[in-house]
Amino acid sequence: MFTQLNAIERAALEALQAVQDEAALEAWRVAHLGRSSPLMKVFDEIGKVSKEERPAIGKRANEVRHTLEAALGERQEALRQSALARSLDLERLDVTLPGRRIALGRVHPVTRTLRLIYRIFADMGFQIYRSRDVETDEYNFQLLNFPPHHPAREMQDSYYLAGDYPEDNPLVLRTHTSPGQIRAMREYSSQHPQNPPPVRIILPGMCYRYEQVSARYEIQFNQVEGLAVGKRITFSDLKGTLSDFARRMFGQQVQTRFRASHFPFTEPSAEMDVECFVCGGEGCTVCKRTGWLEILGCGMVHPTVLQNGGYDPEVYSGFAFGMGTERITMLRYRIEDIRYFWSNDMRFLTQF
Ligand code: DAH
């Protein structure tokens, strides 16, 4: 039986040399360590061996079993390692290949203009105040001195929200950033009702009007509103601030002029023009032969509006202004059609 066990061991170890994959290994295990393998037959027959020989045979049989099991384990690990090496070989990276260029996004031209405006006013001590896009009729019109049937409300055909809102105060997508003036003043003045702090803010944001879309009008556009309120603010502060803004925005040489105008929430009201920087004031198609470009509306905050914001018009005064960011961007970059801004056309966007 010893000779038999030696032969079993030798044959099994020899056969194992030929095993090259998992399936063959499993077949080997069944053949040499399985229930009906020659080795297991030896275990089955051990009872027939004489009492004296039995312990030695049993010991040797167990030895062979352990040897074969250990060899199986080793072979399994070796197969695993070589499979891994093969897969590493297959997935080898050539680190010397040139990389793929990552396409960089760009800043939208209107965002560029907005950022420039923020910087200029930040340098002059204005903070940014963000106000809501969805307003009540009260804030968008009434508190700004537009009475319910004021003709100025016709100019701004509005998007009212469908829903169960009071008839005299429906919700509306803001048609301008001016309602933020009331929100800001009310927030500031509620903190110190007896002695409200001065205000010096700009209010940027999207506005919405029900327009026929054309080269000049979009239904959605940005405005930057400005508001300064304090105890001795005069029209010359307005002129100085806005002329300085124009010079920082369009160049130190640029001339400005103020024309009388009308807005319900300012008194007096004006519009500021800058000298046409396309033709230098000579007259061209951009300035429609006038030599001037209209940039913004402005004025001294109407006493009623100050009052509505919680500021006593006997003590406080202020100026306000509002400008269309798309219009200014069109002038800066000579863009002829406002619809480009929302067209998502890469040929347009990659120019900035
Ligand atoms: N809200 C005005 C508009 O949308 C623009 C404007 C004009 C804002 C004069 C102001 C201002 O603050 O003082 O047309």
Residues whose N, C-alpha, C, O or C-beta is under 5 A from the ligand:
A	BS01	DAH	T175 H176 S178 G226 F263 T266 G297 C298 G299 A320 F321 G322
